[in-house]
Amino acid sequence: MISTRRLNGVDRGALAVHLLALSREDRRLRFGGHLSDDTVRDYVARIDFDRDAVFGFPADDPSLGGAAHLAIVDGVAELGLSVLAAYRRRGIGTALLQRASDFARSQSIRTLHARCLAENAAMMHIVRKSGMQIVTRRGAAEAHLQLPPLDARAMAAEFLLESLALFDSRLKTR
């Protein structure tokens, strides 16, 4: 099982370090265009950790090997996802997407959206594998997933995953 945990405002610095560690090309694929370091820092500074949900995959050290930002506005959730090159092809992106969709369900959100460049093969693979419906226009792809209604299993899974992730994180920091 891949451990992911929900991040909070205390983790803002680790999230910024993660996003700044993406290569120029990976950053372009993650954000849909080239972003300067200052723009990335501003993006992280503007994340509302109380409204949105941000999940991280803890690397072997206290840094983040992967991150998912679930922006929630007016009951709609949009996912942004990144995994550092050294941690790819291990199912981390899929685990982060699953964690984000489980959280969205726990918040009674019915549709999960993800936007990326159509050339972003890794993200396209992950969203296809998750069953998302994809529409591609002019080099951009938009994926949608209808989420099933909230049930007791989804609530228990969210609680269990968060508890295990906190335990794993504490072990790694010791």
C-alpha positions as CSV (number, residue, x, y, z in Angstrom):
1,M,0.0,0.0,0.0
2,I,1.3,3.5,-0.9
3,S,1.1,5.9,2.0
4,T,-0.3,9.3,1.4
5,R,-1.3,11.9,3.9
6,R,-3.3,15.1,4.0
7,L,-1.1,18.2,4.2
8,N,-1.9,21.4,6.1
9,G,-0.5,24.9,6.3
10,V,2.5,23.7,8.2
11,D,3.5,21.6,5.1
12,R,3.3,24.7,2.8
13,G,7.1,24.9,2.6
14,A,7.5,21.2,1.8
15,L,4.9,21.5,-1.0
16,A,6.8,24.5,-2.4
17,V,10.1,22.6,-2.3
18,H,8.4,19.6,-4.1
19,L,7.0,21.8,-6.9
20,L,10.2,23.8,-7.3
21,A,12.1,20.4,-7.6
22,L,10.1,19.5,-10.7
23,S,12.2,19.9,-13.9
24,R,11.3,22.7,-16.2
25,E,9.4,20.3,-18.5
26,D,7.6,18.6,-15.6
27,R,6.6,21.9,-14.3
28,R,5.2,22.9,-17.7
29,L,3.3,19.6,-17.9
30,R,1.9,20.0,-14.3
31,F,0.7,23.6,-14.7
32,G,0.1,23.7,-18.5
33,G,2.8,26.3,-19.1
34,H,6.2,27.5,-17.9
35,L,6.1,29.0,-14.5
36,S,8.8,30.9,-12.8
37,D,10.0,30.0,-9.3
38,D,8.2,33.1,-7.9
39,T,5.0,32.1,-9.6
40,V,5.1,28.6,-8.1
41,R,5.8,30.1,-4.6
42,D,2.9,32.4,-5.1
43,Y,0.6,29.5,-6.2
44,V,1.6,27.6,-3.0
45,A,1.1,30.7,-0.8
46,R,-2.5,31.1,-2.1
47,I,-3.6,27.6,-1.4
48,D,-6.4,27.6,1.2
49,F,-5.7,24.5,3.2
50,D,-9.0,24.8,5.0
51,R,-11.1,24.9,1.8
52,D,-8.9,22.7,-0.5
53,A,-7.3,19.4,0.2
54,V,-3.6,18.7,-0.5
55,F,-2.1,15.2,-0.2
56,G,1.5,14.2,-0.2
57,F,3.5,11.1,-0.7
58,P,6.4,11.3,1.8
59,A,9.7,10.5,0.2
60,D,12.4,8.5,1.9
61,D,13.4,11.7,3.7
62,P,10.9,14.3,5.1
63,S,10.4,15.8,1.6
64,L,7.5,15.0,-0.7
65,G,8.0,12.6,-3.6
66,G,4.5,13.4,-4.9
67,A,1.6,15.8,-4.3
68,A,-2.0,16.3,-5.3
69,H,-3.9,19.5,-4.9
70,L,-7.6,19.2,-4.9
71,A,-9.0,22.7,-5.4
72,I,-12.6,22.9,-4.2
73,V,-14.8,25.8,-5.3
74,D,-18.6,25.8,-5.0
75,G,-18.8,22.0,-4.6
76,V,-16.6,21.3,-7.6
77,A,-13.2,19.6,-7.2
78,E,-10.3,20.0,-9.6
79,L,-7.1,17.9,-9.3
80,G,-3.5,18.9,-9.9
81,L,-1.0,16.2,-9.6
82,S,2.8,15.9,-9.6
83,V,5.4,13.1,-8.9
84,L,9.1,13.7,-8.9
85,A,11.0,11.7,-11.6
86,A,12.7,9.5,-9.0
87,Y,9.4,8.2,-7.7
88,R,7.5,7.6,-10.9
89,R,6.2,4.2,-12.2
90,R,5.4,3.1,-8.6
91,G,1.7,3.8,-8.6
92,I,2.1,7.0,-6.5
93,G,0.2,9.2,-8.9
94,T,-2.7,6.7,-9.0
95,A,-2.6,6.5,-5.2
96,L,-2.8,10.3,-4.9
97,L,-5.7,10.5,-7.4
98,Q,-7.5,7.8,-5.4
99,R,-6.9,9.6,-2.2
100,A,-8.2,12.8,-3.6
101,S,-11.3,11.2,-5.1
102,D,-12.0,9.4,-1.8
103,F,-11.7,12.8,0.0
104,A,-14.0,14.5,-2.5
105,R,-16.6,11.8,-1.9
106,S,-16.3,12.3,1.8
107,Q,-17.2,16.0,1.1
108,S,-20.2,15.0,-1.0
109,I,-18.6,16.2,-4.2
110,R,-20.0,14.3,-7.1
111,T,-17.6,15.2,-9.9
112,L,-13.8,15.3,-10.0
113,H,-12.1,17.3,-12.7
114,A,-8.5,17.2,-13.9
115,R,-7.0,19.3,-16.6
116,C,-3.6,18.7,-18.3
117,L,-1.8,19.1,-21.6
118,A,-2.9,16.3,-23.9
119,E,0.9,15.5,-24.4
120,N,1.2,14.7,-20.6
121,A,1.4,11.0,-21.2
122,A,1.8,10.1,-17.5
123,M,-1.3,12.1,-16.4
124,M,-3.3,10.8,-19.3
125,H,-2.4,7.2,-18.3
126,I,-3.4,7.8,-14.7
127,V,-6.8,9.4,-15.5
128,R,-7.6,6.8,-18.1
129,K,-6.8,4.0,-15.6
130,S,-9.0,5.6,-13.0
131,G,-12.0,5.5,-15.4
132,M,-12.2,9.3,-16.0
133,Q,-13.9,10.5,-19.2
134,I,-11.5,12.6,-21.3
135,V,-12.2,15.3,-23.8
136,T,-9.3,16.7,-25.7
137,R,-9.3,20.1,-27.5
138,R,-6.5,22.1,-29.0
139,G,-3.7,20.3,-27.1
140,A,-5.5,20.4,-23.7
141,A,-7.3,17.5,-22.1
142,E,-10.1,17.7,-19.5
143,A,-11.0,14.6,-17.6
144,H,-14.1,14.1,-15.5
145,L,-15.1,11.3,-13.0
146,Q,-18.5,11.0,-11.6
147,L,-18.1,10.0,-8.0
148,P,-20.5,7.6,-6.3
149,P,-22.5,8.9,-3.3
150,L,-20.9,8.9,0.1
151,D,-21.2,5.7,2.1
152,A,-19.8,4.3,5.4
153,R,-17.0,2.5,3.6
154,A,-15.7,5.7,2.0
155,M,-15.8,7.5,5.3
156,A,-14.0,4.7,7.1
157,A,-11.4,4.4,4.3
158,E,-10.6,8.1,4.5
159,F,-10.2,7.9,8.3
160,L,-8.0,4.8,8.1
161,L,-5.8,6.1,5.3
162,E,-5.2,9.4,7.2
163,S,-4.4,7.5,10.4
164,L,-2.0,5.2,8.7
165,A,-0.3,8.1,6.8
166,L,0.2,10.0,10.0
167,F,1.7,7.0,11.7
168,D,4.0,6.3,8.7
169,S,5.0,10.0,8.6
170,R,5.9,10.0,12.3
171,L,8.0,6.8,11.9
172,K,9.9,8.4,9.0
173,T,10.7,11.6,10.9
174,R,12.2,9.6,13.8
